[in-house]
């Protein structure tokens, strides 16, 4: 995929932000707000289009949330990393955890063998609270 025909400071800032904050996944609205707070005003459409390009070029990964209508984006450090595990996302702070453990692999195998359904690990995300937010009592509506 070819990069948009011109580079802008805004695009550089967006990519740098994702790269420097690769441990979390962000919505378009979160990125727009974060950039605005840092003094860089970037339109939602610009952020969306550039994130779409970055997904197609392999720099970002998109995790749909509700029937593919919205979701979060995360910087890709290692291209094939997410095909072998599922993900955990803290609904309070936004932390995004790559969960590669045998127990989860066993669950995916069970689902495949007993329910005839293949889980797409690269798009599978459990939502809940990270240990830091749970300790703070910030349950964000989770009982």
C-alpha distance (Angstrom), angle and dihedral (degrees) to the residues before:
residue distance angle dihedral
X1 . . .
X2 3.75 . .
X3 3.75 120.6 .
X4 3.79 118.0 -115.1
X5 3.78 108.3 -79.5
X6 3.78 94.6 -106.4
X7 3.77 135.1 38.3
X8 3.74 119.5 -136.0
X9 3.77 133.7 -168.6
X10 3.82 87.8 -117.9
X11 3.81 92.4 57.8
X12 3.78 91.1 47.3
X13 3.81 90.7 51.0
X14 3.83 92.1 49.0
X15 3.80 93.8 50.4
X16 3.82 92.3 44.0
X17 3.79 91.1 50.4
X18 3.81 92.4 52.8
X19 3.81 91.4 44.5
X20 3.81 93.6 49.9
X21 3.82 92.1 45.6
X22 3.79 100.4 40.7
X23 3.80 93.8 140.7
X24 3.81 91.8 74.0
X25 3.77 136.4 53.2
X26 3.80 119.8 -136.7
X27 3.77 138.4 -160.2
X28 3.80 120.1 -130.1
X29 3.81 89.9 -108.4
X30 3.81 91.6 52.2
X31 3.81 91.5 51.9
X32 3.82 91.9 48.2
X33 3.82 90.4 50.6
X34 3.81 94.8 44.7
X35 3.80 91.4 50.6
X36 3.80 91.4 45.9
X37 3.82 90.9 52.1
X38 3.82 89.5 52.0
X39 3.81 91.2 52.9
X40 3.80 99.1 -99.1
X41 3.78 113.9 116.6
X42 3.79 111.1 -157.8
X43 3.79 123.6 169.1
X44 3.79 119.3 -116.4
X45 3.82 91.4 -121.9
X46 3.81 91.4 53.0
X47 3.80 91.6 50.5
X48 3.81 91.7 46.1
X49 3.81 94.2 49.7
X50 3.78 93.9 45.8
X51 3.81 92.4 46.9
X52 3.80 88.7 50.1
X53 3.80 89.0 52.7
X54 3.83 91.0 47.3
X55 3.82 90.5 51.7
X56 3.80 91.6 50.7
X57 3.81 91.5 47.2
X58 3.81 91.9 49.7
X59 3.82 98.7 -112.4
X60 3.81 95.5 110.0
X61 3.78 133.0 33.9
X62 3.81 120.5 -142.8
X63 3.80 120.6 -143.6
X64 3.82 112.2 -167.0
X65 3.79 116.7 -143.3
X66 3.77 110.2 -173.8
X67 3.77 118.7 22.7
X68 3.79 89.9 -43.5
X69 3.81 93.4 -66.3
X70 3.78 96.0 114.1
X71 3.72 137.8 3.6
X72 3.74 149.0 142.0
X73 3.78 134.4 -79.7
X74 3.78 127.7 -141.9
X75 3.77 132.3 -174.3
X76 3.81 114.0 -108.0
X77 3.78 112.7 -129.6
X78 3.80 95.3 171.4
X79 3.79 116.8 21.7
X80 3.82 100.6 -142.1
X81 3.78 95.5 35.9
X82 3.81 99.3 103.9
X83 3.78 101.4 48.5
X84 3.80 92.3 77.8
X85 3.78 102.0 50.1
X86 3.78 145.0 32.4
X87 3.79 127.9 -118.1
X88 3.77 140.1 -122.3
X89 3.81 121.6 -150.3
X90 3.78 123.8 -166.2
X91 3.80 108.5 -135.3
X92 3.79 90.4 -155.7
X93 3.82 107.4 48.6
X94 3.81 100.4 11.8
X95 3.82 96.0 -120.0
X96 3.80 110.3 163.0
X97 3.79 117.6 -151.4
X98 3.80 126.6 -165.9
X99 3.80 105.1 -142.0
X100 3.77 112.4 -157.8
X101 3.77 108.1 166.3
X102 3.78 133.8 134.7
X103 3.79 93.6 -118.7
X104 3.80 92.1 62.1
X105 3.80 90.7 44.9
X106 3.80 87.8 54.2
X107 3.81 90.6 52.2
X108 3.81 91.0 51.7
X109 3.81 90.5 48.5
X110 3.82 90.0 49.5
X111 3.80 91.4 50.7
X112 3.79 90.6 49.7
X113 3.81 96.5 46.0
X114 3.81 100.9 37.8
X115 3.78 102.7 29.5
X116 3.81 100.9 31.1
X117 3.80 91.8 -126.2
X118 3.80 126.7 125.6
X119 3.80 114.0 -146.5
X120 3.81 116.3 -139.3
X121 3.80 99.3 -138.3
X122 3.79 93.4 -171.0
X123 3.82 89.4 65.4
X124 3.81 100.2 32.6
X125 3.78 116.4 110.0
X126 3.80 132.7 168.3
X127 3.80 114.7 -153.6
X128 3.79 122.0 -146.4
X129 3.80 141.8 100.1
X130 3.79 128.8 -48.4
X131 3.80 116.9 -133.4
X132 3.83 92.7 -103.5
X133 3.82 93.7 55.7
X134 3.81 92.5 41.6
X135 3.83 90.2 53.2
X136 3.81 90.2 50.9
X137 3.79 89.3 53.2
X138 3.80 90.5 -119.3
X139 3.79 94.9 142.7
X140 3.82 94.4 161.6
X141 3.79 91.7 -148.6
X142 3.81 95.8 -44.7
X143 3.79 114.5 129.6
